[in-house]
Amino acid sequence: MQYNKLVRDKVVEIIKNKGEKAIFHIADESEYWEKLQEKLKEEVDEFIKDPSIGEVSDILEVIEAICEFKNFDKSELESVKNKKAEDRGKFEKRIILDES
């Protein structure tokens, strides 16, 4: 079966431990960024189909990888998030804008 997708670090080892063959390569910077974006879309789609805590954890794992790849400081990220919440609010009130 062909995949051509980013997988978690232990997947190749898991496949080999089952006695199966895994053909893989290590992505360069450009390919890694492309595959991270694809993986984020994939995980969001999976969450939409199955809105479970497991699927949310997969999304968070990809977001953490993106932050590390882009060298986003976690405290700065939290600060930006909080500033946006302060300026524009959160999503707690469930407001749906129908027209403007």
C-alpha positions in Angstrom: 0.0 0.0 0.0 1.4 3.5 -0.9 0.9 6.4 1.4 3.3 9.3 0.7 2.3 11.0 3.9 3.8 12.2 7.1 3.5 9.7 9.9 4.4 9.7 13.6 8.0 8.9 14.5 7.4 5.3 15.7 5.2 4.1 12.8 8.0 2.6 10.8 9.2 0.7 13.9 5.7 -0.6 14.5 5.4 -1.8 10.9 8.8 -3.6 11.1 7.8 -5.2 14.5 4.8 -6.7 12.7 7.2 -8.4 10.3 6.2 -6.1 7.4 8.4 -3.9 5.2 8.3 -0.1 5.4 9.8 2.0 2.6 10.3 5.5 3.8 12.5 8.6 3.5 13.3 11.6 5.6 11.7 14.8 4.3 13.7 17.9 3.5 12.6 21.3 4.8 10.3 22.0 1.9 8.6 18.6 1.8 8.2 18.6 5.6 6.4 21.9 5.6 4.1 20.7 2.7 3.4 17.4 4.5 2.7 19.2 7.8 0.1 21.2 6.1 -1.5 18.2 4.5 -1.4 16.3 7.8 -3.2 19.2 9.5 -6.0 19.1 6.9 -6.2 15.3 7.2 -6.5 15.4 11.0 -9.1 18.2 10.9 -11.1 16.1 8.4 -10.9 13.1 10.7 -12.1 15.2 13.6 -15.1 16.4 11.6 -16.0 12.8 11.0 -15.3 11.7 14.5 -15.3 14.6 17.0 -13.4 12.8 19.7 -10.7 13.7 22.2 -8.4 11.3 20.3 -8.8 13.3 17.1 -8.3 16.6 18.9 -5.1 15.2 20.3 -3.9 14.4 16.8 -4.6 18.0 15.7 -2.7 19.3 18.7 0.3 17.1 17.9 0.4 18.5 14.3 0.0 22.0 15.6 2.9 21.5 18.0 5.1 20.1 15.2 4.2 23.2 13.1 5.1 25.5 15.9 8.4 23.8 16.4 9.1 23.8 12.6 8.3 27.5 12.4 10.1 28.3 15.6 7.0 29.8 17.2 7.7 30.4 20.9 4.9 28.8 23.0 4.7 31.7 25.4 4.5 34.1 22.5 1.8 32.0 20.8 -0.2 32.0 24.0 0.3 35.8 24.3 -1.0 36.3 20.7 -3.9 34.1 21.4 -4.8 36.0 24.5 -4.5 39.3 22.8 -6.9 38.2 20.1 -9.3 37.0 22.7 -9.1 40.3 24.5 -9.5 42.4 21.3 -12.1 40.3 19.5 -13.3 37.8 22.0 -13.4 34.0 22.0 -16.1 31.7 20.7 -17.8 31.1 24.0 -21.1 32.9 23.2 -21.8 30.9 20.1 -22.5 34.0 18.0 -23.4 33.4 14.4 -23.1 36.5 12.2 -25.8 36.3 9.6 -25.2 39.6 7.8 -23.1 42.7 8.1 
